[in-house]
Amino acid sequence: GAVVSQHPSRVICKSGTSVKIECRSLDFQATTMFWYRQFPKKSLMLMATSNEGSKATYEQGVEKDKFLINHASLTLSTLTVTSAHPEDSSFYICSARDGRDRGASGRQNTGELFFGEGSRLTVL
Amino acid sequence: AQSVTQLGSHVSVSEGALVLLRCNYSSSVPPYLFWYVQYPNQGLQLLLKYTSAATLVKGINGFEAEFKKSETSFHLTKPSAHMRDAAEYFCAVSLTSGSRLTFGEGTQLTVNP
């Protein structure tokens, strides 16, 4: 099946530094990717929708200058947490939609969303 | 606007017992409904989805869910729980397949030996 890979799976950083998280679709082209944030014992909260080649659409209350999203290619979207603070510590999960008729595998597009493994950020 | 409500943040069952996880939805248009499972420190895995075809949907790992429009429900069931079913389960709704998902608060399933 389709695979979405996130890297790094865990990252610990000092307060004030920036951290980049990558989300890659490994065997399909993802025209749209979604970034979610999950607090401990809580549900997933949509942060932004990332479209290849255009600016991301942020949800209300999410600071676009704080959480920079870049979707420069059909297989890669990145989330950069700038000037991280302890309250940014969280589990970040991306999902990607198979957006073309056929991916590299030749498989028919289903429009289904596939989730990455998540990235746990801890800011000290 | 769309939303889902999962009744019961924690459900505990004995191994071999019936699993029932409740989900009610609110949507102004015919919804697409999903159930996902999340194991600790991992992403989400799709269990099953309803996309306006059959109202009884069968998924992976022996799970199934029934779409009931009159009750605005999409409850998840499994006849016999296994220890490996212990995880967090999320119900989600979207306008179309592949569009943004709105998640419920999640239900932590514990399976006791």
Boltz contact constraints between the chains, C-beta under 6 A:
constraints:
  - contact:
      token1: [A, 43]
      token2: [B, 103]
      max_distance: 6.0
  - contact:
      token1: [A, 43]
      token2: [B, 105]
      max_distance: 6.0
  - contact:
      token1: [A, 43]
      token2: [B, 106]
      max_distance: 6.0
  - contact:
      token1: [A, 44]
      token2: [B, 103]
      max_distance: 6.0
  - contact:
      token1: [A, 93]
      token2: [B, 43]
      max_distance: 6.0
  - contact:
      token1: [A, 97]
      token2: [B, 98]
      max_distance: 6.0
  - contact:
      token1: [A, 111]
      token2: [B, 97]
      max_distance: 6.0
  - contact:
      token1: [A, 111]
      token2: [B, 98]
      max_distance: 6.0
  - contact:
      token1: [A, 113]
      token2: [B, 98]
      max_distance: 6.0
  - contact:
      token1: [A, 115]
      token2: [B, 43]
      max_distance: 6.0
  - contact:
      token1: [A, 115]
      token2: [B, 44]
      max_distance: 6.0
  - contact:
      token1: [A, 116]
      token2: [B, 43]
      max_distance: 6.0
  - contact:
      token1: [A, 117]
      token2: [B, 42]
      max_distance: 6.0
  - contact:
      token1: [A, 117]
      token2: [B, 43]
      max_distance: 6.0
  - contact:
      token1: [A, 118]
      token2: [B, 43]
      max_distance: 6.0
